[in-house]
Amino acid sequence: MPVFFLLGTRFLAATGILSLIFLKRFSRLRGDYLSRGAIMGVLLFFAYTSQTFGLAGTTPSKNAFLTAAYCVLVPFFYWGISKTRPDRYHIGAAFLLLTGIGFVSLTGDFTISPGDWLTLLCAVFYALHIVSVSIFAKGRDIILLTILQFVTVGVLSWLCSFLFETAPASLPAENLWSLAYLSVMATAAALLFQNVGQKYSSPVAASVLLSLESVFGVLCSLLFYGDVLTLRLAIGFLLIFVAVLCSETKFSFLRKRGANACRNESPGS
């Protein structure tokens, strides 16, 4: 299926599903909901467009881990709004991230494939989207914002599809099942849960939980896609994952474990 056709179908289908379930919430709709939902939708449109086109030029496992770069980018983007300066852990995570991306993406002649570049671009838009949700969801109905976000992505995708693509004349049955899963589970359910969760957590905490997508992405790619995990890719994946842990947890779990061990070994314990 063409990319924009796929995106337009899944997001408008998800819009219809959520609208039917939460129809009564539309009575709360106010003018600023439209602008907030539109901005969130535009950022999500560019994120999904670059990720989906990028996936066509790389493997699912590389796509998943390169997308996870948004976790390291969130604190820097949030800095521009909240004036909260990134600390040494964020800077160290950025260095680890760049090194990991090099292991994952650089070829023998030190070039990066177009698919990997597009995936890295999608990480930028995902980071901006996470920050925008954390800002716009305050004091607003996040379900309404999610529906408006979906409408924006769907309309932009269909517009691009009409301009740049030829819609398929028919779809095989297996494609319909895949499209149904994308619409219901991966869009209506997963992205709604993501937005609701982000409303009640900080953007940094949300991004570290979302980074687990990269782990499941590699696992599913190995199990179902037949992807091959080489030593070089494994090193790159490990560096990117450590970068995410460094940026989002600052290794606090290690410090707590060390403090507990010292407390247990003290003479008075």
HELIX and SHEET records of a PDB file:
HELIX    1   1 VAL A    3  ILE A   21  1                                  19    
HELIX    2   2 LEU A   23  ARG A   28  5                                   6    
HELIX    3   3 GLY A   31  LEU A   55  1                                  25    
HELIX    4   4 PRO A   60  THR A   67  1                                   8    
HELIX    5   5 TYR A   70  SER A   82  1                                  13    
HELIX    6   6 ARG A   88  SER A  105  1                                  18    
HELIX    7   7 PRO A  114  PHE A  136  1                                  23    
HELIX    8   8 ILE A  142  PHE A  164  1                                  23    
HELIX    9   9 ALA A  173  SER A  183  1                                  11    
HELIX   10  10 VAL A  184  ALA A  189  3                                   6    
HELIX   11  11 ALA A  190  LYS A  199  1                                  10    
HELIX   12  12 PRO A  203  LEU A  210  1                                   8    
HELIX   13  13 LEU A  212  CYS A  220  1                                   9    
HELIX   14  14 SER A  221  TYR A  225  3                                   5    
HELIX   15  15 LEU A  231  THR A  249  1                                  19    
HELIX   16  16 SER A  252  GLU A  265  1                                  14    
END                                                                             
